[in-house]
Amino acid sequence: MRALIETPPESAIILPKSAVKGDSAAAYIFLFENGIARQRDVKVESIDFERVKVTQGVQSGEKSSKTHHPLCAMGKK
């Protein structure tokens, strides 16, 4: 017996896990507003070993750092 399960497509914001800092209870990313880094708390769900889906805290079109650089800090350009 085989079953075909179809789910409707959904829009999602997907980021590499390397862009998310903290842990599942207090995750955050750095977004860029007018060229300045700002820390933003987010809620994420793991997709696989390399990616997460952002479920809260980021809107489509906002620019985030794809990796966390040690020099990337709040208020830095």
Residue, then its C-alpha position, 0 to 999 in steps of 0.5 A: m500500500r502506498a499513500l501520497i500526502e500533499t501539503p500546500p506550499e508555504s512561504a518561509i524565511i530560511l537562514p543557515k544555522s550559522a546566522v543564528k546565535g544563542d540557543s533555542a530558548a534565546a535565539y538571535i540574529f543580526l539584521f542590517e538597518n541603514g548599514i548598521a548591525r542590530q541584534r534581533d531576537v527570533k524564534v526558529e525551527s530546525i529544518d536540517f543540519e544546515r538550515v532553520k526556518v524563522t517563525q517569528g522576529v523577521q519580516s520578508g525583505e529584511k537583510s540579515s548576516k548569513t554568518h556571524h562574524p566576531l566583529c559584527a556587533m550592535g551598532k557597528k557598520 
